[in-house]
């Protein structure tokens, strides 16, 4: 499995990962909000994400705890709309230390009259035991620009620089990183840049192909 993109349901695939074998889980699961991106021309709009209309992501958190080594971390992105669900489930298993607030420098369209712009996303930092951070002690609000919508290859694609920063903060070179909701491969690309090993799981064959293409290109930034 190591340094490979594996197409399949992550709950099934993770059953084959040994206990206490992963150094960091870093993932951006479907948020359970039935999201439809409207940020691109209609002829290029993304399809809705699979399993983004249910709570199946919560079932994966027990597996995260099982496969993570002692004194390691899971960093899980989530929506403010369902933050309580994700936090409460993770808190049953982990010690929640922080929530990273990703300041993405501008929100989506949404309700332009009644709603403030959602110009941030959240990532819960959940410790199995006690894992010291690497380097200096940063604050919890991290500003990284979004992926430009016309270059996006996935509707919720995160910038490589953001994932690199998380990997740098909670792992060491040659550590093994798991992303069970790999999408278009950003976590794997960041791992390759930072000399980490990875396991990437993704249910969509289309996104698996894109992830493998990005890794094969050998380009540092996407």
C-alpha angles and dihedrals in degrees: 000000000000117000091002137116108230120198113216147080105306094218089060096041095046090060086073094055112097123243116271095005103119125082098196137007111207116173147151105207126188104282097222093243099112089241122200116188114221096175097105135059112284093249090058101038119137123244117245115275118261114255093009091125098063144044098255091121089070090064090064095062094077088055091049089058093047097051099039118096119242112276096024137118143241116204110195125183116217143167124259085233093065100021092120092056094051095041094049094048093047091045090059087065110020142041105251108218104169148345116229111219109209108209100204097183100245139016136236129266104269121133104347094187107044106022134068114236112270097227097161142056130203133233119189115219107212121184126208096204116329120319117181115226118246119244124347124357106259128195121255099250111082120187115208124151120247124251107268107258096232091055096044116120094187129036095238098032115160122214115260090232092060093051090045091055092052092047091049092050098049107029144042132229113289092019117140115247125193125204108177093181097046099163110178093352106264095142091050091050090050091049091051091052093049099044096251126138116235146193113206122193123188131167096206117083090203094056092044088058092049092048092051091048091053092049092047093052092065090213114151099215131038 
